[in-house]
């Protein structure tokens, strides 16, 4: 099947596939309730499904709930007599366990064969924190703020295998090892990264996993390994011929992680609707889950 046929098939079944998979994932969400008072009208697993649909639609909380009231099929499928209020949906985001969200997108990624080539990079998602009020009240503008998303992506399937969310962008190199520890490495051949990820410790760690560190060195770096043999070997190969090194190790595949970031920002937008860091972290993790679900649907339609 051609790319366009697979794309059209995935788009045509997008909502139904997304709803079915979110309901399956919601079985992992514990339904926490107090021992006192009446049971909640809206269990947390159901609210998780609604949050996934909300972020996929790109609508605000009020608009999404308003449309939900006129969707009897969805309410019946989720066994709801009425739609929750927008404030209940907002509060549900705070109750989700971040470690559970990590396990969800990893579970989806592991439905495919283990990755052979991994690309690591980071991007920023902007968010507003009272900037409009500061301008109206004090005639002062505030700088745009960003939440950093560090991700390890399979270059063959474009599925995300591990992420880390940070309040302030910066220090990419120190995030690589923690990202790669969550990636299955039994079939791993290469790990791609830009110049921000070059360090003796990172290159040696990748070599100990049995893979090659296809990380472009910065200019004026010293060749001496200081006990990290893989780093010294990488520096000598790169300086022997830069263009030959890039062709031999297919360094161009590194940009595929930026393709994934572009896909997420086109689909969900480049900004976050949540204001506080803990909610922004959960929002980004849910969007990573939605991205993996979209890729899983496309790969199934493509016969891969």
KAWO-V196494 format. One record per residue. N is the residue number from 1. RES is the residue in three letters. PHI is phi in radians with two decimals (none if undefined). NEAR is the number of other ideal C-beta (glycine too) atoms within 8 Angstrom. Layout:
n: [N;N]
res: [RES;RES]
phi: [PHI;PHI]
near: [NEAR;NEAR]
This chain:
n: [1;2;3;4;5;6;7;8;9;10;11;12;13;14;15;16;17;18;19;20;21;22;23;24;25;26;27;28;29;30;31;32;33;34;35;36;37;38;39;40;41;42;43;44;45;46;47;48;49;50;51;52;53;54;55;56;57;58;59;60;61;62;63;64;65;66;67;68;69;70;71;72;73;74;75;76;77;78;79;80;81;82;83;84;85;86;87;88;89;90;91;92;93;94;95;96;97;98;99;100;101;102;103;104;105;106;107;108;109;110;111;112;113;114;115;116;117;118;119;120;121;122;123;124;125;126;127;128;129;130;131;132;133;134;135;136;137;138;139;140;141;142;143;144;145;146;147;148;149;150;151;152;153;154;155;156;157;158;159;160;161;162;163;164;165;166;167;168;169;170;171;172;173;174;175;176;177;178;179;180;181;182;183;184;185;186;187;188;189;190;191;192;193;194;195;196;197;198;199;200;201;202;203;204;205;206;207;208;209;210;211;212;213;214;215;216;217;218;219;220;221;222;223;224;225;226;227;228;229;230;231;232;233;234;235;236;237;238;239;240;241;242;243;244;245;246;247;248;249;250;251;252;253;254;255;256;257;258;259;260;261;262;263;264;265;266;267;268;269;270;271;272;273;274;275;276;277;278;279;280;281;282;283;284;285;286;287;288;289;290;291;292;293;294;295;296;297;298;299;300;301;302;303;304]
res: [UNK;UNK;UNK;UNK;UNK;UNK;UNK;UNK;UNK;UNK;UNK;UNK;UNK;UNK;UNK;UNK;UNK;UNK;UNK;UNK;UNK;UNK;UNK;UNK;UNK;UNK;UNK;UNK;UNK;UNK;UNK;UNK;UNK;UNK;UNK;UNK;UNK;UNK;UNK;UNK;UNK;UNK;UNK;UNK;UNK;UNK;UNK;UNK;UNK;UNK;UNK;UNK;UNK;UNK;UNK;UNK;UNK;UNK;UNK;UNK;UNK;UNK;UNK;UNK;UNK;UNK;UNK;UNK;UNK;UNK;UNK;UNK;UNK;UNK;UNK;UNK;UNK;UNK;UNK;UNK;UNK;UNK;UNK;UNK;UNK;UNK;UNK;UNK;UNK;UNK;UNK;UNK;UNK;UNK;UNK;UNK;UNK;UNK;UNK;UNK;UNK;UNK;UNK;UNK;UNK;UNK;UNK;UNK;UNK;UNK;UNK;UNK;UNK;UNK;UNK;UNK;UNK;UNK;UNK;UNK;UNK;UNK;UNK;UNK;UNK;UNK;UNK;UNK;UNK;UNK;UNK;UNK;UNK;UNK;UNK;UNK;UNK;UNK;UNK;UNK;UNK;UNK;UNK;UNK;UNK;UNK;UNK;UNK;UNK;UNK;UNK;UNK;UNK;UNK;UNK;UNK;UNK;UNK;UNK;UNK;UNK;UNK;UNK;UNK;UNK;UNK;UNK;UNK;UNK;UNK;UNK;UNK;UNK;UNK;UNK;UNK;UNK;UNK;UNK;UNK;UNK;UNK;UNK;UNK;UNK;UNK;UNK;UNK;UNK;UNK;UNK;UNK;UNK;UNK;UNK;UNK;UNK;UNK;UNK;UNK;UNK;UNK;UNK;UNK;UNK;UNK;UNK;UNK;UNK;UNK;UNK;UNK;UNK;UNK;UNK;UNK;UNK;UNK;UNK;UNK;UNK;UNK;UNK;UNK;UNK;UNK;UNK;UNK;UNK;UNK;UNK;UNK;UNK;UNK;UNK;UNK;UNK;UNK;UNK;UNK;UNK;UNK;UNK;UNK;UNK;UNK;UNK;UNK;UNK;UNK;UNK;UNK;UNK;UNK;UNK;UNK;UNK;UNK;UNK;UNK;UNK;UNK;UNK;UNK;UNK;UNK;UNK;UNK;UNK;UNK;UNK;UNK;UNK;UNK;UNK;UNK;UNK;UNK;UNK;UNK;UNK;UNK;UNK;UNK;UNK;UNK;UNK;UNK;UNK;UNK;UNK;UNK;UNK;UNK;UNK;UNK;UNK;UNK;UNK;UNK;UNK;UNK;UNK;UNK]
phi: [none;-1.25;-1.05;-1.18;-1.14;-1.14;-1.09;-1.13;-1.13;-1.17;-1.18;-1.18;-1.84;-1.01;-1.14;-1.14;-1.11;-1.10;-1.11;-1.09;-1.24;-1.14;-1.13;-1.11;-1.18;-1.15;-1.16;-1.44;-1.46;-1.21;-1.57;-1.36;-2.50;-1.32;-1.34;-2.00;1.41;-1.42;-1.09;-1.17;-1.25;-2.24;-1.07;-1.07;-1.02;-1.19;-1.16;-1.09;-1.07;-1.16;-1.12;-1.08;-1.17;-1.14;-1.19;-1.20;-1.32;1.37;-1.53;-1.28;-1.07;-1.10;-1.14;-1.10;-1.14;-1.08;-1.25;-1.12;-1.13;-1.86;-2.16;-1.11;-1.08;-1.19;-1.09;-1.19;-1.12;-1.63;1.02;-2.03;-1.39;-2.65;-1.44;-1.23;-1.28;-1.14;-1.22;-1.13;-1.17;-1.13;-1.16;-1.12;-1.09;-1.26;-1.55;-1.30;-1.44;-1.15;-1.13;-1.16;-1.13;-1.06;-1.14;-1.17;-1.22;-1.20;-1.08;-1.17;-1.13;-1.37;-1.29;-1.70;-1.03;-0.99;-1.26;-1.75;-2.31;-2.13;-2.03;-2.11;-2.85;-2.43;-2.55;-2.07;-1.99;-1.38;-2.71;-1.76;-2.28;1.36;-1.11;-1.13;-1.14;-1.06;-1.23;-1.24;-1.48;-2.05;0.99;-2.12;-1.74;-1.86;-1.15;-1.16;-1.90;-2.32;-1.92;-1.52;-2.04;-1.69;-2.44;-1.98;-2.10;-1.32;-1.26;-1.46;-1.81;1.06;-1.68;-1.57;-1.72;-2.76;-2.45;-2.41;-1.94;-2.25;-1.20;-2.15;-1.11;2.32;1.16;-1.12;-1.05;-1.28;-1.59;-1.13;-1.11;-1.15;-1.20;-1.25;-1.13;-1.62;-1.73;-1.06;-2.03;-1.18;-2.00;-1.23;-1.93;-2.46;-2.19;-1.74;-2.82;-1.47;-1.12;-1.18;-1.77;-1.31;-2.85;-1.06;-1.14;-1.14;-1.12;-1.17;-1.11;-1.12;-1.10;-1.21;-1.36;1.60;-2.04;-1.79;-1.51;-1.53;-2.03;-1.28;-1.24;-1.35;-1.24;1.14;-1.37;-1.40;-1.42;-1.02;-1.50;0.98;1.58;-1.88;-1.08;-1.10;-1.16;-1.08;-1.13;-1.06;-1.10;-1.19;-1.12;-1.18;-1.33;-1.20;3.09;-1.13;-1.17;-1.12;-1.10;-1.15;-1.23;-1.13;-1.82;0.90;-1.13;-1.08;-1.18;-1.04;-1.24;-1.15;-1.18;-1.21;-1.08;-1.12;-1.07;-1.12;-1.06;-1.17;-1.30;-1.21;-1.35;-1.91;1.55;-1.56;-2.09;-1.95;-1.49;-1.33;-1.72;-1.59;-1.07;-1.09;-1.27;-1.08;-1.08;-1.16;-1.06;-1.12;-1.14;-1.14;-1.18;-1.13;-1.05;-1.13;-1.10;-1.11;-1.13;-1.12;-1.17;-1.11;-1.11;-1.12;-1.12;-1.15;-1.19;-1.48;1.35;-1.86]
near: [7;5;6;6;8;13;10;8;10;14;7;6;10;10;6;7;11;15;12;8;11;13;11;7;12;11;7;7;11;4;7;5;7;4;3;3;3;3;4;6;4;9;8;12;10;12;13;14;13;14;13;13;13;11;12;9;7;6;8;6;11;7;8;15;13;8;9;11;8;6;8;6;6;10;12;8;8;10;5;10;3;6;8;12;7;10;6;10;16;9;8;14;12;9;7;13;5;9;6;10;13;12;9;11;14;11;9;13;12;7;6;9;4;8;14;8;14;16;15;15;14;10;10;9;13;10;13;9;7;7;10;7;7;11;10;6;6;5;5;6;6;9;4;6;9;10;15;13;14;13;16;13;15;13;12;7;9;11;13;14;13;13;14;9;11;10;5;6;7;6;5;11;10;6;12;13;10;8;15;16;7;10;12;9;10;5;9;16;7;12;16;14;16;8;8;7;12;13;8;10;8;15;15;12;11;13;12;6;10;6;12;9;12;12;14;11;10;7;4;3;8;3;8;5;12;6;5;11;9;12;13;11;9;12;12;9;8;10;7;7;5;7;6;8;12;10;8;6;9;9;11;6;10;12;8;11;14;9;9;13;12;8;10;11;11;5;8;9;5;5;8;10;7;10;7;6;7;7;11;15;11;14;13;14;14;12;11;14;14;14;14;13;13;12;11;13;13;11;10;9;12;9;6;5]
